[in-house]
Amino acid sequence: MSLTLYYHPLSSFCWKALIALYENGTPFKPVSVNLGDPDERAALLKLWPIGKFPVLRDDARNQTVPESSIIIDYLDRYYRGQTRFTPADGDAAWQTRLKDRFYDLYVHLPTQAIVGNRLRPAGAKDPHGLEEAKARLRTCYDMIEAEMAAKQWGMGESFTIADCSASPSLYYANRVLPFRDTHRHVAAYLDRLMARPAFARVLDEAKPYAHLFPEE
Ligand SMILES: N[C@@H](CCC(=O)N[C@@H](CS)C(=O)NCC(=O)O)C(=O)O
């Protein structure tokens, strides 16, 4: 087996890559990285000095591929399966990538900031950053609500990279700023994502680590 994924089962960006791998049944070796372990952290830094996961290693092609979106692009190109993550057609292609960026930058990162704020020690909290992140999420919820009223998946009929990005983003966003009572189409979209076998599997595998998530 040539692919190895360096990841953690609770990490939201790793979920995004896992969904893509599970979606097409792509064989890979999962290597769980405990960033609290100096040796394991050092091994990850050796692969990708930025020190963030997921990182995909492809021994067959002698390539190290960091960044969840790039991993999915790489799989789409070199380990193609039944689900194509980015359409080949011009407009649909950039619109799909735009949605991937939208979920990562404007839903996922503010959610990460809210979680990160919870982990800060008392006296080092960032109330201003927290309010900014919540405001950004509210804007996104309204945008997604309008958009998903008539759609099954982020790009319509087909499951794409946009849905790989939306899955962890919306799952964790709902944990830190719940939307089920205010945005029913966003909630219904999250339910569809959670029922998708690839994401259901990811959620199931994360269960043993759920207690590590910092509740308010
Ligand atoms: N832009 C990156 C973000 C990856 C990321 O933020 N990963 C988090 C886990 S969800 C991480 O590695 N956190 C550990 C750290 O920052 O030390 C991607 O899309 O893969």
The ligand as a Gaussian input file, in Angstrom:
#p B3LYP/6-31G(d) Opt

LIG

0 1
 N       -5.063000      24.410000       6.081000
 C       -4.823000      23.152000       6.743000
 C       -5.274000      23.257000       8.198000
 C       -4.890000      22.024000       8.997000
 C       -5.138000      22.224000      10.485000
 O       -5.438000      23.304000      10.974000
 N       -4.983000      21.120000      11.208000
 C       -5.104000      21.176000      12.657000
 C       -5.988000      20.057000      13.146000
 S       -7.671000      20.239000      12.624000
 C       -3.750000      20.986000      13.292000
 O       -2.884000      20.373000      12.720000
 N       -3.582000      21.524000      14.485000
 C       -2.382000      21.351000      15.237000
 C       -1.560000      22.578000      15.369000
 O       -1.889000      23.607000      14.773000
 O       -0.568000      22.511000      16.122000
 C       -5.542000      22.004000       5.998000
 O       -6.492000      22.292000       5.258000
 O       -5.122000      20.849000       6.097000

